Amino acid sequence: MTRTFRREEAASTGSNTSESSELDTLLIGIDAGCLPVFERLFDAGRIPTIERICSEGVAAPLESQIPPWTPSAWPSIYTGVNPGKHGVVGFVGYDGYDWHVTSNDDVREHPIWTLLNHHDRSSVVVNAPVTHPPDEFDGAMLPGFLGPEDPTCHPDGLLDDVREAIGEYRIYPKYTRDDDSLPDDEKIEEYQNLVRMRGEAFRYLVDRYEPDFGFVQFQKTDTVFHEFEGKEDYVDRVYEATDAQIESILESCDPNRVFLVSDHGMGPYEGYEFRINEFLRDEGYLETTTGGKGMPSWTPMRRRLREGEEVETWEPGRFARALSVAARFGVTASRIRTALERVGMADLATAHAPGGVTRTANEQVDFAASEAYVRARTELGVRINLEGRDPDGVVRQDAYEQLREDLIRRLQAVETPDGEPFFETVAPHEQYFHGDEIDQTVDIVTIPADFEHVISEQLVDGDYFGPAEPWNHKLDGVFVAMGDGIDESAPLERAHLFDVAPTVMAAMGVPYSDRMDGGIVPVVDPVESTTYPAYDDHDEERRPETNETVTDRLADLGYMN
């Protein structure tokens, strides 16, 4: 599907076409950036450029959305709408009970750069998540996270051009997360190298295309917490590298105004992991099987991606299928591991086992036969297998509301091993989502208390709770604005994720879309909204095939098992 706008005369929209080649507006994305992380780094003198932007401009917490994870939250930032409108909920999109890696073709709303294109404003976008394959617009797009290692860019041939100009350019690290052959110090050097690539590519493309709007996103500021459990020295080095690139971008591009935003915050977790599918099974809502593919498995998909194959989903290999058959007779991966542990070979066997074995050789969720289940922990909610919506829906339409109410009550009553409520909120999805794509979301939203706990989709026989990952996402990110037209003395307590897109457009003097869910943050002068051509999904064949390098890297991040 091609998403472009016919350009109209500037007079018909009331906008003024910029005749200057200077960068009018710069949007910097720092994944997981937040004031608590920044403030420690400020005190240590580690990120002077970010500190200057925050102190000279206006800074406030930026409330994220539900779910506050990269693949859903960044599309909300650059479209200004909730997931019920843009349609992206997690790292994978679902086709019935099967799945594909989320891509730009799952985003059902126009981003800032195509709206600006309607007003003869050009853009350069580097490393924005969920932008592969790219839209067509006046400018350049170098897609980021969730795209393949060698993504299709806009215009064609851009990636080769960038590599010729700056040298090596990659989206992902050279190593995988489970690679123990590389010392941690060298892994952090690779993170710093990737950060440098973002800055150099962005500066080159701004110089070449002379855009009005620029957006560059840094992802490793999030990943360093997940992979290295928040180790301060490693966090410091990644944020220092990011700060240095931002400094170089400001010096080289000299933007009139700067916005710095994040998709969510980051902080320590002191709570529990709750294996919610195990609970749903015991409550009688979920059925299991030993003959299917299980939950989305990144391990086998990533290996095929790295080998250059293009696949739409994971299908178990011959060995995994054989173990799937064996599991029906009680020979499961967990039992095999127990036996191997007795002779000291479990780790060796795990290291050399084909990907997907633990998926196919263990008990799994039977999606089609279940009434309710959790598809992925990052969706923060429960999906109901509804007749007429899901391919083999077993819950009748007239039973949906009652079943949902019953589930909500049971989940609200869940307590941690310490006797405290596990969930802060358990609510119908319409309290958080609205729009034509609401069926892509969960039916019941489940928010752990204070974001101190996590939920897991994994089945662990008879065991509901385990330790939480030590660092994970918090609800408050950061919003910073500085420069021409920014009221830097304006009192601002907080802003919302959905406010970013309309505020950026207002700062550039163009009307924002009346479909946006956010409003203009009162640090810029207000503008009127207008109606833009609706998103037109008319070419389903445009969805890219899943490239295995993508799924590899998602596993490296630890988002999916």
Backbone torsions as a table, in degrees:
resi	resn	phi	psi	omega
1	MET	NA	138.5	179.9
2	THR	-108.7	127.4	-178.1
3	ARG	-115.4	94.2	178.4
4	THR	-133.2	162.8	177.0
5	PHE	-116.8	142.2	169.6
6	ARG	-71.3	126.6	-179.7
7	ARG	-73.3	137.6	176.8
8	GLU	-113.1	163.8	178.2
9	GLU	-62.3	141.0	-178.6
10	ALA	-57.2	-33.0	-178.1
11	ALA	-63.9	-28.3	-176.8
12	SER	-74.4	-18.4	-179.9
13	THR	-109.0	-10.7	-178.5
14	GLY	81.6	6.6	179.6
15	SER	-93.7	159.3	179.4
16	ASN	-110.2	125.2	178.2
17	THR	-74.2	125.3	-179.2
18	SER	-71.4	131.5	177.0
19	GLU	-96.9	-6.1	-179.1
20	SER	-87.2	150.8	178.5
21	SER	-91.5	-1.6	-178.2
22	GLU	-71.1	155.8	177.7
23	LEU	-75.9	113.4	-176.9
24	ASP	-70.8	-50.8	-174.6
25	THR	-136.8	131.4	178.2
26	LEU	-114.0	126.6	173.7
27	LEU	-111.6	119.0	178.4
28	ILE	-106.0	126.3	176.8
29	GLY	-106.9	124.4	176.4
30	ILE	-118.3	103.0	-177.0
31	ASP	-61.7	127.4	179.9
32	ALA	74.0	4.3	177.9
33	GLY	-61.5	138.5	179.0
34	CYS	-159.8	159.3	-175.3
35	LEU	-61.8	-40.0	177.7
36	PRO	-59.6	-40.0	176.8
37	VAL	-68.6	-45.3	-179.7
38	PHE	-58.9	-45.6	-171.4
39	GLU	-63.3	-37.5	175.8
40	ARG	-63.7	-40.6	179.7
41	LEU	-71.4	-33.0	173.8
42	PHE	-60.2	-49.8	-177.5
43	ASP	-59.7	-30.8	-180.0
44	ALA	-89.1	-1.4	179.7
45	GLY	68.8	27.4	-173.3
46	ARG	-87.4	-29.3	-174.6
47	ILE	-129.8	69.8	-174.6
48	PRO	-63.6	-32.9	-178.6
49	THR	-70.9	-45.8	176.4
50	ILE	-62.6	-39.4	178.3
51	GLU	-62.1	-40.8	179.4
52	ARG	-65.3	-42.6	178.4
53	ILE	-60.1	-43.6	-178.6
54	CYS	-67.9	-37.5	-175.5
55	SER	-80.9	-36.1	-179.9
56	GLU	-81.6	-27.6	178.5
57	GLY	-97.2	-157.2	176.4
58	VAL	-114.6	130.6	-175.2
59	ALA	-128.4	143.9	-180.0
60	ALA	-158.8	160.8	172.6
61	PRO	-62.5	144.7	176.4
62	LEU	-113.7	108.8	-179.0
63	GLU	-68.3	127.3	179.7
64	SER	-82.2	-175.7	-179.5
65	GLN	-104.8	-179.6	167.7
66	ILE	-109.7	122.4	-1.3
67	PRO	-85.5	142.6	-177.9
68	PRO	-88.5	63.6	178.5
69	TRP	-128.1	152.2	-171.2
70	THR	-43.7	-55.2	-169.5
71	PRO	-69.0	-21.9	177.8
72	SER	-97.5	-36.8	-173.6
73	ALA	-74.2	-38.2	179.2
74	TRP	-66.4	-42.7	172.2
75	PRO	-57.7	-34.1	175.8
76	SER	-65.3	-36.9	178.4
77	ILE	-64.6	-49.7	-172.4
78	TYR	-89.4	-4.2	170.9
79	THR	-108.0	-21.6	-179.4
80	GLY	76.9	13.8	-178.7
81	VAL	-125.0	162.2	-178.9
82	ASN	-80.6	163.9	-178.4
83	PRO	-59.2	-23.4	176.1
84	GLY	-68.2	-16.4	175.3
85	LYS	-101.9	-46.5	-177.6
86	HIS	-84.2	-19.7	167.6
87	GLY	89.9	0.2	-179.3
88	VAL	-102.7	123.1	-176.5
89	VAL	-114.0	-29.9	-176.1
90	GLY	-154.4	-164.4	-177.4
91	PHE	-72.4	-20.1	175.7
92	VAL	-126.9	148.2	169.8
93	GLY	-100.4	156.4	-172.8
94	TYR	-113.9	138.0	172.8
95	ASP	-118.3	89.3	-171.1
96	GLY	68.0	-119.7	179.0
97	TYR	-102.4	3.1	176.3
98	ASP	-100.5	175.2	-172.1
99	TRP	-148.5	161.2	175.7
100	HIS	-141.5	155.7	176.9
101	VAL	-64.0	132.8	-179.1
102	THR	-60.4	138.1	179.9
103	SER	-138.1	177.9	177.7
104	ASN	-59.6	-26.7	179.7
105	ASP	-74.2	-6.8	171.2
106	ASP	-89.1	-13.0	-179.4
107	VAL	-84.3	112.4	-171.2
108	ARG	-101.5	33.2	177.7
109	GLU	-149.7	155.4	-176.6
110	HIS	-78.4	135.1	175.7
111	PRO	-80.9	171.9	-179.3
112	ILE	-51.7	-45.1	-171.0
113	TRP	-67.3	-30.4	176.5
114	THR	-80.4	-27.2	173.4
115	LEU	-69.4	-42.0	177.3
116	LEU	-64.3	-33.6	177.6
117	ASN	-58.3	-31.3	178.8
118	HIS	-65.4	-18.9	-178.6
119	HIS	-113.6	24.4	-179.8
120	ASP	59.2	33.1	174.6
121	ARG	-107.5	127.8	-177.7
122	SER	-94.0	161.0	-175.0
123	SER	-141.9	151.5	167.0
124	VAL	-124.8	126.0	-176.5
125	VAL	-126.3	124.6	-178.2
126	VAL	-127.0	122.8	170.4
127	ASN	72.7	18.1	176.9
128	ALA	-68.2	130.2	-179.9
129	PRO	-64.3	148.8	174.2
130	VAL	59.0	48.0	177.8
131	THR	-122.6	12.1	176.2
132	HIS	-105.0	131.4	-4.8
133	PRO	-75.2	151.6	-169.7
134	PRO	-77.8	157.2	171.0
135	ASP	-71.7	166.0	172.2
136	GLU	-100.0	128.6	179.4
137	PHE	-162.7	171.6	179.2
138	ASP	-76.6	106.9	-179.2
139	GLY	141.4	-149.0	-173.7
140	ALA	-140.7	143.6	179.3
141	MET	-133.1	122.8	173.4
142	LEU	-115.0	96.3	-173.0
143	PRO	-61.1	160.8	-178.6
144	GLY	-122.0	-138.9	-173.5
145	PHE	-48.2	138.0	-176.0
146	LEU	84.5	-12.9	170.9
147	GLY	-82.7	169.5	176.7
148	PRO	-71.6	168.0	-178.7
149	GLU	-60.7	-35.1	176.4
150	ASP	-116.3	76.7	-171.6
151	PRO	-73.8	155.5	166.7
152	THR	-64.5	131.6	-178.3
153	CYS	-116.9	170.0	175.8
154	HIS	-124.6	124.7	-2.6
155	PRO	-76.7	172.0	178.4
156	ASP	-55.6	140.3	178.8
157	GLY	86.8	-0.7	-176.2
158	LEU	-63.8	-39.8	-177.2
159	LEU	-62.5	-43.4	176.8
160	ASP	-61.9	-38.7	179.5
161	ASP	-63.0	-44.7	-179.6
162	VAL	-63.9	-44.7	-179.3
163	ARG	-65.2	-34.7	177.0
164	GLU	-67.8	-34.1	-175.8
165	ALA	-80.1	-41.7	-172.5
166	ILE	-114.9	-6.9	-175.0
167	GLY	97.0	-150.3	-175.3
168	GLU	-58.1	135.4	172.1
169	TYR	-138.7	124.2	178.3
170	ARG	-134.2	157.1	174.9
171	ILE	-88.0	-36.7	-170.7
172	TYR	-119.4	160.7	176.3
173	PRO	-63.4	158.7	177.7
174	LYS	-70.6	-24.8	-175.1
175	TYR	-104.6	165.4	173.8
176	THR	-101.6	159.3	-172.9
177	ARG	-62.0	-31.1	-178.4
178	ASP	-91.0	13.6	179.8
179	ASP	-82.8	104.8	-178.5
180	ASP	-89.3	-0.2	-178.3
181	SER	-78.2	-15.5	-177.4
182	LEU	-105.6	126.1	178.3
183	PRO	-62.2	152.2	-178.9
184	ASP	-58.8	-36.8	179.3
185	ASP	-59.5	-39.5	179.6
186	GLU	-72.1	-31.8	176.2
187	LYS	-65.2	-40.9	178.4
188	ILE	-67.4	-35.9	174.7
189	GLU	-61.0	-37.4	176.7
190	GLU	-66.2	-39.1	174.3
191	TYR	-58.3	-47.8	-179.7
192	GLN	-61.5	-36.3	178.8
193	ASN	-64.8	-42.2	178.3
194	LEU	-64.6	-40.3	177.0
195	VAL	-60.2	-43.3	178.6
196	ARG	-60.6	-41.4	180.0
197	MET	-59.2	-40.0	-180.0
198	ARG	-60.7	-48.9	-177.5
199	GLY	-64.6	-43.8	-177.8
200	GLU	-66.5	-41.2	178.7
201	ALA	-63.8	-42.6	-178.8
202	PHE	-64.2	-45.1	-179.1
203	ARG	-62.9	-40.9	179.1
204	TYR	-62.8	-45.8	-176.1
205	LEU	-69.8	-34.5	175.8
206	VAL	-65.3	-41.7	178.8
207	ASP	-64.4	-37.6	-177.4
208	ARG	-77.1	-42.6	-172.0
209	TYR	-97.6	-15.5	178.9
210	GLU	48.7	59.6	-175.6
211	PRO	-79.4	165.5	171.2
212	ASP	-82.5	-35.8	-175.8
213	PHE	-125.0	136.7	176.3
214	GLY	-130.4	140.7	178.7
215	PHE	-135.5	120.0	175.4
216	VAL	-126.7	134.7	-176.6
217	GLN	-120.0	139.3	177.0
218	PHE	-113.3	122.1	-173.8
219	GLN	-97.9	-29.9	-173.1
220	LYS	-68.2	-15.3	175.8
221	THR	-66.3	-18.1	173.6
222	ASP	-92.9	-50.2	-172.3
223	THR	-60.7	-32.3	-177.5
224	VAL	-61.1	-30.4	177.5
225	PHE	-72.6	-41.9	-177.8
226	HIS	-69.1	-44.8	-174.2
227	GLU	-78.1	-34.4	-173.7
228	PHE	-115.5	18.4	172.0
229	GLU	52.7	38.0	173.6
230	GLY	72.0	18.2	179.8
231	LYS	-57.6	121.5	-168.1
232	GLU	-59.8	-42.9	-177.6
233	ASP	-60.8	-40.2	-179.4
234	TYR	-71.7	-41.2	176.1
235	VAL	-59.8	-45.2	-179.5
236	ASP	-57.4	-45.0	-176.0
237	ARG	-66.9	-38.5	179.4
238	VAL	-70.0	-42.1	179.6
239	TYR	-70.8	-33.3	174.9
240	GLU	-62.5	-42.7	178.9
241	ALA	-63.9	-40.1	178.3
242	THR	-64.6	-44.2	179.4
243	ASP	-60.9	-40.5	-179.9
244	ALA	-64.2	-39.4	178.4
245	GLN	-68.6	-37.8	176.9
246	ILE	-63.5	-41.6	177.1
247	GLU	-58.8	-45.3	-179.5
248	SER	-65.6	-37.4	178.2
249	ILE	-64.4	-43.7	-179.8
250	LEU	-63.8	-40.9	-179.5
251	GLU	-68.6	-40.4	-175.6
252	SER	-78.3	-41.8	-172.3
253	CYS	-94.0	-21.8	176.7
254	ASP	46.0	58.9	-177.6
255	PRO	-68.6	150.4	176.0
256	ASN	-68.6	-35.9	179.0
257	ARG	-146.5	154.2	-176.1
258	VAL	-130.6	133.6	168.0
259	PHE	-117.0	135.3	175.1
260	LEU	-123.7	122.9	-175.0
261	VAL	-138.8	163.0	173.6
262	SER	-134.8	163.8	-177.0
263	ASP	-87.6	-19.1	180.0
264	HIS	-172.5	176.9	175.6
265	GLY	-100.5	-171.1	-179.2
266	MET	-148.6	140.8	179.1
267	GLY	-167.4	171.5	179.6
268	PRO	-72.0	146.7	175.5
269	TYR	-111.5	132.7	-179.3
270	GLU	-119.8	13.7	-175.1
271	GLY	-106.2	-140.1	-171.5
272	TYR	-124.7	161.3	165.5
273	GLU	-97.4	131.2	179.6
274	PHE	-111.6	117.2	-179.6
275	ARG	-83.8	87.8	-167.2
276	ILE	-69.9	-32.1	177.7
277	ASN	-66.9	-33.2	175.0
278	GLU	-62.7	-41.3	177.1
279	PHE	-64.0	-45.4	-179.5
280	LEU	-63.3	-34.4	176.9
281	ARG	-65.0	-46.4	-179.2
282	ASP	-66.3	-27.2	178.4
283	GLU	-83.3	-4.2	174.6
284	GLY	91.5	11.5	-178.6
285	TYR	-96.3	-17.4	-170.0
286	LEU	-125.2	135.7	176.4
287	GLU	-109.0	155.3	-179.1
288	THR	-123.4	165.8	178.8
289	THR	-147.9	163.8	172.8
290	THR	-121.0	13.2	-175.2
291	GLY	-116.6	9.2	-176.0
292	GLY	-110.2	-157.7	-178.4
293	LYS	-96.5	-14.4	-177.7
294	GLY	75.4	-162.9	178.2
295	MET	-69.3	164.3	176.2
296	PRO	-51.2	125.9	-177.7
297	SER	-113.8	114.6	-176.6
298	TRP	-77.7	-27.7	-171.9
299	THR	-57.1	-54.5	179.9
300	PRO	-69.0	-33.0	179.7
301	MET	-66.7	-38.1	-176.8
302	ARG	-67.5	-35.6	-179.9
303	ARG	-65.2	-39.6	178.8
304	ARG	-69.3	-35.8	176.3
305	LEU	-62.1	-43.6	-178.8
306	ARG	-63.5	-29.8	179.4
307	GLU	-82.6	0.6	175.5
308	GLY	90.6	5.2	178.7
309	GLU	-77.3	156.3	176.0
310	GLU	-120.5	119.5	-177.2
311	VAL	-134.9	153.4	-179.8
312	GLU	-92.4	-21.0	179.9
313	THR	-162.1	175.5	179.5
314	TRP	-93.2	129.4	170.4
315	GLU	-118.8	131.4	-178.0
316	PRO	-59.6	142.4	175.8
317	GLY	-77.3	-178.5	-173.9
318	ARG	-61.6	-44.4	-178.4
319	PHE	-66.2	-41.3	179.2
320	ALA	-64.7	-38.8	178.2
321	ARG	-65.6	-38.2	178.5
322	ALA	-62.6	-42.2	177.8
323	LEU	-69.3	-29.2	174.9
324	SER	-61.4	-43.3	177.1
325	VAL	-64.3	-43.3	179.8
326	ALA	-61.1	-35.4	-178.7
327	ALA	-63.1	-29.5	178.2
328	ARG	-63.6	-21.3	-179.6
329	PHE	-105.8	17.0	174.3
330	GLY	92.2	0.2	179.0
331	VAL	-91.6	84.8	-175.5
332	THR	-97.2	163.6	179.8
333	ALA	-62.2	-37.4	-179.5
334	SER	-65.9	-37.4	178.0
335	ARG	-70.2	-37.3	177.0
336	ILE	-62.1	-43.7	-179.3
337	ARG	-63.6	-41.2	179.0
338	THR	-58.3	-42.3	179.5
339	ALA	-66.2	-41.5	-179.7
340	LEU	-67.5	-33.4	178.6
341	GLU	-60.9	-33.2	-179.0
342	ARG	-64.7	-26.8	-179.7
343	VAL	-110.8	12.9	173.9
344	GLY	72.5	26.6	-176.5
345	MET	-118.4	8.3	-174.1
346	ALA	-63.4	-46.4	-177.4
347	ASP	-65.8	-39.8	179.0
348	LEU	-63.4	-44.1	-179.7
349	ALA	-65.1	-40.2	179.9
350	THR	-63.5	-40.5	-177.9
351	ALA	-63.7	-30.2	-175.2
352	HIS	-108.5	2.2	-179.8
353	ALA	-72.2	141.7	175.9
354	PRO	-59.7	146.0	179.6
355	GLY	-59.9	144.0	176.0
356	GLY	92.1	-7.8	-176.3
357	VAL	-62.2	-43.3	-178.8
358	THR	-67.4	-20.3	176.8
359	ARG	-76.3	-49.1	-172.3
360	THR	-84.2	-17.9	-176.4
361	ALA	-107.5	25.9	173.7
362	ASN	-136.0	169.6	175.9
363	GLU	-68.0	137.5	-174.5
364	GLN	-131.0	164.5	173.7
365	VAL	-69.9	130.5	172.0
366	ASP	-93.8	93.3	-173.2
367	PHE	-57.5	-48.1	-174.1
368	ALA	-66.0	-29.8	-176.2
369	ALA	-92.8	-10.9	-175.4
370	SER	-87.6	152.7	172.8
371	GLU	-82.2	-35.6	-177.2
372	ALA	-154.1	149.3	-179.1
373	TYR	-163.7	164.7	171.7
374	VAL	-102.1	125.0	-178.7
375	ARG	-79.7	-44.1	-178.3
376	ALA	-153.7	143.3	-175.1
377	ARG	-63.2	-31.4	-176.3
378	THR	-75.0	-7.1	175.5
379	GLU	-79.4	-16.8	-179.8
380	LEU	53.6	53.0	177.4
381	GLY	176.5	173.7	-176.7
382	VAL	-108.5	136.3	177.2
383	ARG	-101.2	133.8	175.6
384	ILE	-99.9	134.2	-177.1
385	ASN	-83.3	86.3	-166.2
386	LEU	-93.7	130.5	176.0
387	GLU	-61.1	135.1	179.2
388	GLY	88.1	-15.9	176.4
389	ARG	-113.8	-46.3	178.8
390	ASP	-96.8	147.9	-169.6
391	PRO	-53.4	-43.2	-179.9
392	ASP	-121.0	42.8	-175.6
393	GLY	-54.4	131.0	-177.9
394	VAL	-107.0	-8.4	178.6
395	VAL	-97.7	118.3	-179.1
396	ARG	-65.3	151.1	178.2
397	GLN	-56.1	-41.2	-177.0
398	ASP	-76.3	-6.7	177.8
399	ALA	-105.6	-4.8	-172.9
400	TYR	-59.9	-52.9	-174.2
401	GLU	-63.8	-40.8	-179.4
402	GLN	-66.6	-42.8	178.8
403	LEU	-63.4	-40.7	-179.7
404	ARG	-64.3	-42.3	177.7
405	GLU	-62.1	-41.2	179.2
406	ASP	-63.4	-43.9	179.2
407	LEU	-62.9	-43.0	179.6
408	ILE	-58.9	-45.9	-179.8
409	ARG	-62.0	-42.7	-178.0
410	ARG	-67.3	-39.2	179.1
411	LEU	-71.3	-35.1	177.4
412	GLN	-62.2	-25.6	-177.4
413	ALA	-86.8	-5.4	-178.5
414	VAL	-66.7	132.4	178.5
415	GLU	-120.4	151.0	175.0
416	THR	-70.6	168.7	174.1
417	PRO	-58.3	-18.0	177.7
418	ASP	-88.0	-0.4	178.0
419	GLY	85.5	13.0	179.2
420	GLU	-100.6	151.9	176.6
421	PRO	-59.2	131.5	179.1
422	PHE	-75.7	-38.6	-175.9
423	PHE	-101.6	136.9	170.8
424	GLU	-78.8	-38.0	-177.9
425	THR	-143.2	133.3	167.0
426	VAL	-130.5	116.3	-168.7
427	ALA	-149.6	157.7	173.5
428	PRO	-61.1	149.4	-174.5
429	HIS	-64.3	-25.5	-177.6
430	GLU	-68.1	-12.6	174.0
431	GLN	-74.2	-16.0	-177.3
432	TYR	-122.5	-23.9	-175.6
433	PHE	-128.5	148.1	171.6
434	HIS	-155.1	149.8	179.6
435	GLY	134.0	176.1	-175.7
436	ASP	-67.4	-18.6	-177.9
437	GLU	-103.6	19.9	-175.9
438	ILE	-62.7	-26.7	178.5
439	ASP	-67.7	-14.1	175.3
440	GLN	-77.3	-15.5	-176.6
441	THR	-89.2	178.9	175.0
442	VAL	-75.1	163.5	177.4
443	ASP	-88.9	-30.1	179.1
444	ILE	-127.3	123.4	178.1
445	VAL	-86.3	130.9	-179.2
446	THR	-124.7	110.9	-176.8
447	ILE	-111.2	114.4	178.8
448	PRO	-61.7	148.3	-176.4
449	ALA	-59.8	123.2	175.0
450	ASP	57.0	17.7	-175.1
451	PHE	49.0	43.5	174.3
452	GLU	-104.1	-10.1	-179.3
453	HIS	-123.1	166.7	174.2
454	VAL	-132.1	154.7	171.4
455	ILE	-102.7	156.4	178.3
456	SER	-131.1	144.5	177.6
457	GLU	-88.2	-5.9	-172.7
458	GLN	-75.7	146.2	174.7
459	LEU	-91.2	124.0	175.4
460	VAL	-131.3	105.3	-165.8
461	ASP	-49.2	112.1	173.1
462	GLY	76.3	4.1	-175.1
463	ASP	-121.3	113.2	-177.4
464	TYR	-85.4	-34.5	-168.4
465	PHE	-120.3	149.2	173.9
466	GLY	-152.1	179.0	179.6
467	PRO	-71.3	144.9	177.2
468	ALA	-81.8	156.0	170.6
469	GLU	-57.2	136.9	-172.0
470	PRO	-65.4	-28.6	176.7
471	TRP	-130.9	136.5	178.9
472	ASN	-159.7	-171.7	-169.2
473	HIS	-75.7	142.2	172.0
474	LYS	-115.3	162.9	-171.0
475	LEU	-76.3	-28.8	-175.5
476	ASP	-96.0	118.9	169.8
477	GLY	-95.4	-139.7	-178.1
478	VAL	-143.7	145.6	174.2
479	PHE	-127.8	125.5	177.8
480	VAL	-134.2	138.6	177.4
481	ALA	-136.6	138.8	-176.8
482	MET	-153.9	142.0	172.0
483	GLY	119.6	-161.7	-175.0
484	ASP	-58.6	131.9	176.9
485	GLY	77.9	0.9	179.1
486	ILE	-96.6	123.5	175.6
487	ASP	-80.7	91.7	-173.7
488	GLU	-75.8	-5.3	175.3
489	SER	-99.7	-0.3	-177.3
490	ALA	-66.2	132.1	175.9
491	PRO	-70.8	125.9	-178.1
492	LEU	-138.7	112.0	-179.4
493	GLU	-82.3	-39.6	178.9
494	ARG	-169.5	164.1	175.0
495	ALA	-134.5	175.0	-179.2
496	HIS	-119.1	152.2	-179.8
497	LEU	-49.6	-42.3	-176.6
498	PHE	-69.2	-13.1	-178.6
499	ASP	-80.5	-15.6	-171.8
500	VAL	-63.7	-51.4	-175.9
501	ALA	-62.1	-49.5	179.2
502	PRO	-63.9	-31.3	179.9
503	THR	-70.5	-42.2	177.6
504	VAL	-61.2	-44.3	-178.7
505	MET	-66.5	-39.4	178.2
506	ALA	-63.8	-39.7	179.0
507	ALA	-62.8	-27.9	178.7
508	MET	-90.1	2.1	174.8
509	GLY	76.8	23.5	178.4
510	VAL	-120.5	149.0	-178.9
511	PRO	-68.7	140.1	176.5
512	TYR	-88.4	167.8	-175.7
513	SER	-75.1	137.3	177.9
514	ASP	-73.8	-3.2	173.2
515	ARG	-87.6	-10.7	-179.5
516	MET	-67.0	142.6	-179.0
517	ASP	-87.3	-18.7	-179.7
518	GLY	-91.1	177.0	176.7
519	GLY	-124.7	-179.1	-178.7
520	ILE	-84.0	122.5	175.9
521	VAL	-63.2	130.4	-172.4
522	PRO	-74.5	47.8	170.1
523	VAL	-113.3	-4.6	175.8
524	VAL	-128.0	160.4	178.9
525	ASP	-67.9	140.2	-179.3
526	PRO	-69.8	152.1	171.3
527	VAL	-132.1	164.3	178.5
528	GLU	-81.6	152.1	171.7
529	SER	-84.3	166.4	177.1
530	THR	-147.3	167.5	178.8
531	THR	-95.0	122.5	175.6
532	TYR	-100.9	159.7	176.2
533	PRO	-52.9	136.8	-177.6
534	ALA	-67.2	152.6	174.0
535	TYR	-60.4	134.0	-176.3
536	ASP	-121.6	105.1	179.4
537	ASP	-93.6	94.7	-175.2
538	HIS	-123.6	4.4	-176.4
539	ASP	-141.9	80.5	-177.5
540	GLU	-62.7	-20.7	-177.9
541	GLU	-70.5	-8.7	-178.5
542	ARG	-74.9	-16.5	-178.4
543	ARG	-58.2	127.1	-176.9
544	PRO	-71.9	149.6	172.7
545	GLU	-69.9	146.2	-178.1
546	THR	-66.9	121.0	178.8
547	ASN	-93.3	129.4	-169.1
548	GLU	-64.5	-23.5	176.6
549	THR	-61.8	-33.5	-179.8
550	VAL	-63.8	-52.0	-176.7
551	THR	-66.9	-29.5	173.3
552	ASP	-57.5	-50.6	-174.6
553	ARG	-70.0	-30.7	176.4
554	LEU	-64.0	-40.3	175.7
555	ALA	-64.2	-38.8	178.5
556	ASP	-58.1	-36.0	-179.6
557	LEU	-74.3	-17.1	179.5
558	GLY	82.7	11.7	-179.8
559	TYR	-71.4	-35.9	179.4
560	MET	-128.3	147.6	-177.4
561	ASN	-80.8	NA	NA
